[in-house]
Amino acid sequence: MTTPTVQQLSDDVCVAPQLDPAAMAWAAQAGFKSVINNRPDFEGGPDQPTDAALESAARQAGLAYAFLPVSPGSQTAEQIARFAELLQQLPKPILAFCRTGTRSGKLFHAATGS
């Protein structure tokens, strides 16, 4: 597993590009308590890890996990509100990811007004 490139957005939230199941153990070792997956299943084709595989690996690593799939280029008010709820509810620090990290970053900024 290659160590993911992580961008820190706040004291409690970072974003990363697509993670694989092996990255869940890395995230836990790096000190993250929760992971938010913002990438719809199979968006990148059949080789993309599924929500189910990622959730299983996250839970095995002791991480809280949330699946909030968001299509590229379109974030609804409901998705932004749900992301804001997850930021409040999940144990911190939180690592959110999508294909490149951009979508997760946009959700964070929209949800926090920063």
C-alpha positions in Angstrom: 0.0 0.0 0.0 1.2 3.5 -0.9 0.8 6.0 1.9 -2.1 8.3 0.8 -1.5 12.0 0.2 -3.5 13.8 2.9 -4.5 17.4 2.9 -5.4 19.0 6.2 -8.5 21.3 6.1 -8.9 22.0 9.8 -7.6 20.7 13.1 -10.0 17.8 12.9 -10.5 17.1 9.2 -8.3 15.9 6.4 -9.1 14.8 2.9 -7.4 12.2 0.6 -7.8 10.7 -2.8 -9.3 7.2 -3.2 -8.4 4.9 -0.4 -8.3 1.1 -0.5 -9.2 -1.4 2.2 -5.5 -1.6 3.3 -5.5 2.1 3.9 -8.0 1.8 6.7 -5.3 0.2 9.0 -2.9 3.0 8.0 -5.6 5.6 8.8 -6.1 4.2 12.3 -2.3 4.0 12.9 -2.0 7.6 11.7 -4.5 8.6 14.4 -7.7 9.1 12.5 -10.9 8.0 14.4 -13.4 8.2 11.5 -13.5 7.9 7.7 -16.1 9.4 5.3 -16.3 7.8 1.8 -17.7 10.4 -0.7 -17.2 8.3 -3.8 -20.1 6.4 -5.3 -19.5 2.7 -5.8 -18.0 1.8 -9.3 -17.6 5.4 -10.3 -14.1 4.5 -11.4 -15.0 1.1 -12.8 -15.0 -2.5 -11.5 -11.5 -2.2 -9.8 -12.6 0.6 -7.4 -13.0 -0.7 -3.9 -16.7 -0.9 -2.8 -18.3 0.8 0.1 -18.9 -2.6 1.7 -15.2 -3.6 1.4 -14.0 -0.3 2.8 -16.5 -0.3 5.6 -15.5 -3.8 6.7 -11.8 -2.8 6.7 -12.5 0.4 8.5 -14.5 -1.3 11.3 -11.7 -4.0 11.6 -9.2 -1.2 12.1 -11.4 0.3 14.8 -12.6 3.3 12.8 -16.0 4.8 12.6 -17.2 4.8 8.9 -19.8 6.7 6.9 -20.7 6.4 3.3 -22.0 9.7 1.7 -21.7 9.2 -2.1 -21.6 12.5 -4.1 -21.4 12.7 -7.8 -18.5 14.8 -9.2 -19.5 18.4 -9.8 -22.9 18.3 -8.1 -23.5 18.6 -4.4 -27.0 18.9 -3.2 -28.1 20.9 -0.1 -29.1 17.6 1.5 -25.6 16.1 0.9 -23.9 19.2 2.3 -26.2 19.1 5.4 -25.5 15.4 5.9 -21.7 16.1 5.7 -22.1 18.8 8.3 -23.9 16.3 10.5 -21.2 13.7 10.1 -18.6 16.3 11.0 -20.5 16.9 14.3 -21.3 13.3 15.0 -18.2 11.2 14.1 -15.2 10.8 16.4 -12.4 13.1 15.4 -10.0 13.4 13.6 -11.8 12.6 10.4 -10.4 11.5 7.1 -12.8 12.1 4.1 -12.0 10.8 0.6 -13.2 10.6 -3.0 -11.4 10.1 -6.3 -8.9 13.0 -5.8 -9.9 14.6 -2.5 -11.5 17.7 -4.2 -15.1 16.6 -3.8 -14.6 15.9 -0.1 -12.8 19.3 0.3 -15.7 21.1 -1.4 -18.2 19.4 0.8 -16.2 20.4 3.9 -16.0 24.0 2.8 -19.7 24.1 1.9 -20.7 22.4 5.2 -18.5 24.6 7.4 -18.7 27.9 5.5 -14.9 28.2 5.6 
